[in-house]
Amino acid sequence: MELRDYGVALRRHWRAGVGVALACLLAAVVVVLATPATYRATAQVFVASTGEGTSGSQFVNQRVTSYPDVARSRAVLDPVIQRLGLDESFADLRERVEATNPLETSQIDVAVTGRDAAEAARVADAVAEEFGTVVERLERPAGAASPVDLTVTNPATVPTSPASPQTGLLLALGLVVGLALGAAAAVVRARLDSRLHTAEDVRTAWTGAGGVPVVARPSGRARRSALAGEPVAVLARRLEGVAEDRPVSVALVSPSPDLVPWSLVEELAVRLRAAGLTTAVVDAAGNDTGDAPARVRLSVVSPLLALHDWHRLAPTTDVVVAVGRGKAQRADLAELGTVLTGAGIRPLALVLTRIRSGGATPPRVARPEATPARPAAPVPTPR
């Protein structure tokens, strides 16, 4: 597919794309609402050397990277549980505690998450204080002072906003994923779509005799042309030209059996009468519901007619194939083309337009009152 084809697919099946995008966005909203708010409080501990000279600093730099593991050890967390009276096990508290050493620093960040913001800050401070005590005790040689000194430089503050779920990020992610999946859904649906939307679709699907003109709504720059018009208007002008030479009997047939083109007949009759042509609409029983005698007689026939009926219709009737844009199927049009070719019928035109599904009887077609009827051309008398 070319880039233009993707644009056509998105424009034609935008409802599917928007539906998928909204579904993904709704899923993100559900995740946000279903995920309980979790707060994160962080306390900072600074590690300093108690020795003099560069040897003390080198000792701290070598040892500080191993201290985060101590902060999550049982030696630190068990006393915190007892001191604060927490109703949770060591394993549960360990899941909530995170300790990190920022690169090239002598600082340890102790973070604690929890459903309660104040409780998370209280636990973070307790862990940071107990952590400093334990590390100093572990580093202290027998009968000597500890070579390191740990100080809580920034106690934890009560967080005012939850750390998760990140509402903005989740909604943005849901929207982006939804738009991508929506576009993919529109393209897939366009690939699987067997309906006829454009004149090119009609030409490709038509299997009858070649050279049948396709009347469709122009697109692009052609739509702004002075000669461009709606398909029914173009068809009416064609019939006016034919009716100049002889009376015309036109049978409209839709390739879709469930789509009876009475709406197209109605609009066509109005346009022909406005142009001064006496026009009659023939119902399913063969009765004229319009002007008689008429220069143009319009009727609707079923695409399910037997082949011998098409043979009987061919000498006296011009056939117009009314293709419902966005409703007719390629296979139905191809089958109708095969049948008409077998009956020796070359349609007057293939009209691609929107067709409102009608019933089994023609509509009442209004007649213009002030427009005089065009006189019928004289019929030559055979010698």
C-alpha positions, -999 to +999 in steps of 0.1 A: +000+000+000+011+035-008+009+064+016-022+077-001-038+043+004-032+045+041-048+079+042-078+066+023-081+036+047-080+059+077-106+083+063-129+055+052-127+034+084-120+061+109-148+049+131-130+016+136-098+035+144-114+059+168-132+030+185-100+011+191-083+043+204-111+050+228-111+014+240-074+017+248-079+050+265-107+036+285-085+006+295-059+031+308-085+049+328-097+016+343-061+008+353-057+042+369-089+039+388-082+002+398-046+007+410-044+019+446-024+050+452+011+044+465+033+071+481+071+072+482+091+089+509+129+093+507+155+100+534+191+108+526+221+095+546+256+110+542+286+088+547+317+105+560+351+093+571+363+098+606+399+093+596+423+120+584+439+123+550+430+107+517+431+072+531+398+077+549+381+091+518+394+062+498+380+038+524+346+054+522+345+054+484+354+017+484+328+007+510+298+030+502+287+010+472+280-020+494+259-001+520+225-001+501+223-039+507+227-033+544+198-009+545+175-038+534+189-064+557+172-080+587+197-063+610+181-029+601+145-038+594+137-060+623+145-033+649+124-008+628+094-032+629+097-035+666+102+002+673+073+014+651+051-016+660+045-024+623+020-051+616+040-067+588+068-092+583+104-086+575+098-098+539+068-074+535+088-045+547+118-054+526+096-052+495+087-016+504+123-004+511+148+006+484+183+020+490+206+034+463+240+051+461+240+079+435+269+076+412+302+091+424+287+103+457+290+093+494+252+095+498+227+067+504+190+074+495+166+053+515+131+052+499+100+036+514+067+031+496+033+027+512-004+033+509-002+060+537+020+090+529+027+098+566+035+062+574+059+059+545+078+090+557+079+077+593+093+043+582+119+059+559+133+080+587+134+050+610+152+029+585+177+057+577+185+061+614+188+024+621+208+019+589+234+045+601+237+028+635+241-007+620+268+004+595+289+022+621+287-009+643+297-032+614+326-011+604+339-006+640+370-027+647+372-044+681+381-018+708+384+010+682+362+038+668+342+034+636+361+046+605+328+060+591+301+083+603+266+081+589+243+111+593+207+116+581+211+149+563+176+151+547+148+134+567+119+122+547+090+146+541+054+135+537+047+132+500+017+152+487+011+132+455+012+095+448+042+079+431+019+054+414-002+051+394+012+079+372-021+091+358-007+114+331+018+088+318-007+060+318-033+081+299-008+093+274+005+058+269-031+045+264-038+072+239-006+066+219-011+029+219-048+033+210-040+056+181-014+031+168-037+002+172-066+022+158-047+030+126-037-006+123-073-017+127-084+008+100-058-005+076-067-041+083-104-034+078-097-016+045-077-047+034-106-070+042-133-046+030-150-061-001-174-032-006-172-008-035-163+028-026-146+044-057-149+043-095-117+024-096-132-003-074-162-006-098-140-008-128-119-035-112-149-056-101-169-053-133-166-084-154-190-075-181-182-062-216-156-035-216-162+001-224-191+007-200-188+042-185-186+046-148-205+076-134-192+085-099-187+115-077-154+132-087-126+135-062-097+158-057-093+187-081-119+173-105-146+180-078-140+217-083-144+215-120-174+233-136-182+201-155-182+180-124-215+170-108-233+144-088-237+110-104-275+113-107-271+147-124-246+132-149-268+103-156-298+126-162-278+145-187-269+113-205-305+102-207-315+137-220-291+132-249-305+097-256-341+109-253-335+135-280-333+107-306-358+082-293-381+073-264-361+057-236-370+028-214-345+025-186-343-004-161-322+003-130-307-028-114-286-030-082-260-058-078-272-061-042-305-079-040-314-063-007-308-027-020-337-016-043-327+018-059-361+035-057-344+066-042-322+068-073-353+065-095-371+092-076-342+117-079-336+108-116-373+113-124-374+147-107-343+159-127-357+146-160-390+163-155-373+195-144-355+194-178-388+192-196-389+155-204-421+136-198-411+108-174-430+078-161-420+055-132-431+019-137-439-001-106-432-038-100-465-047-117-457-028-148-481+001-142-470+037-150-472+061-121-462+092-141-468+110-173-483+090-202-473+089-230-438+094-216-405+101-233-386+083-205-399+053-186-380+044-155-383+010-137-364-012-113-356-048-120-342-075-097-306-087-102-320-122-096-339-123-130-334-155-149-312-153-180-342-157-204-359-127-188-327-106-194-328-118-230-364-107-233-356-073-218-325-066-239-341-054-272-364-028-257-347-016-225-315+003-216-300-010-184-283+012-158-264-006-130-269+013-097-240+006-074-246+015-038-214+033-027-200+017+004-227-010+004-224-030-028-201-060-028-174-067-054-186-103-059-222-092-065-212-067-092-189-093-108-217-118-109-242-093-124-217-084-151-213-120-161-251-124-163-256-093-184-228-102-207-244-136-212-277-119-221-260-097-246-267-065-226-242-037-225-253-013-197-258+023-205-237+032-174-225+020-140-236+046-115-218+047-082-238+067-057-254+065-023-286+046-024-312+046+003-328+012+006-364+013-006-394-010-005-410-030-033-431+000-046-419+032-063-422+065-045-445+093-054-425+115-076-433+152-076-438+170-109-427+206-116-458+227-123-443+256-142-420+237-166-436+228-199-431+194-213-406+190-241-424+179-273-416+144-284-395+140-315-414+127-345-412+090-350-402+081-386-429+062-405-416+030-421-419+029-459 
